[in-house]
Amino acid sequence: MYASKFRNVDLPAYDRVRLDTEDGDFLDLDFSRVGSRRVVLLLHGLEGNSGRPYIRGMAHAMNAAGWDVAALNFRSCSGVPNRKVYAYHSGATEDLEPVLKTLLAHYDSISAIGFSLGGNLLLKYLGERRSHTPIQSAIAVSVPCDLKGSSERLSAFANGMYMRRFLHSLRKKVEIKAQLFPGEIDISDYDSIKTFQQFDDRFTAPLHGFRDAEDYWAQCSCLSFLPAITTPTLVLNALDDPFLSESCYPFREAKAHSSLLLNTPKYGGHVGFVQQGLYWSEHMATHFIQKNA
């Protein structure tokens, strides 16, 4: 968690564009432009946004390499509540469609980088679309490829601090939803929720059309979509990531499919990868995208 606790990155000069979705909602897309015809789409993690240090750092690195950056804020993550009772989740790949349509109208080349939840969503999208995607290269960082395994790992005692932090942030979101949609969301006894399974059973699954947390995880984990990916894709998962179970490291899938490259450094934590004060992941991302786009 070095990236969120200790890093200080100057905020890129974002220009915000609000995109309408087909269901009457909106998405806020923040641009950091250098006058390029090439763009990198950045997708943040759970309870993140375009202002998080790991997003700002990658935006700075890609701008320095000559790429425009478009940092997507998932529904309810831009500082403004979205219009629907539901918000975002790990498998909401339909929300990439209006974003990519907008980018296609202005750029000749599109690449994408997703972090954690955003990485899972990106990989799921690439597997769903196979070769029918405008994304020319992709990187997924610190990805919970198996949502169930990751959820169970986060429920461990050693990760209690992280779990409490996530649930506290999510509580603020559901409290706002309960005010905006009285009678549709019940937040009574929220304090009894101690794990992602309990949260997803109560909120994520029913609000987004899943039977329960297990059904949500099964349908939205990117692991089963990896064999269908044809876009040159790098997955960067550190072996010491406290959020990832063994099932989140797709060694077999990467070995069997030439489009998928898996890099598992011994150290890096969750969205970390600091080496001698520099973010090694940003250098790797820049090199991979320049080579494959």
PyMOL commands that set and color helices and strands:
alter all, ss='L'
color gray80, all
select helices_A, chain A and resi 2-5+53-64+93-104+117-129+147-154+157-180+190-192+196-207+213-220+222-228+246-248+251-256+280-292
alter helices_A, ss='H'
color red, helices_A
select strands_A, chain A and resi 15-20+26-32+38-43+68-73+109-115+135-141+233-236+260-263+274-275+278-279
alter strands_A, ss='S'
color yellow, strands_A
deselect
rebuild
show_as cartoon
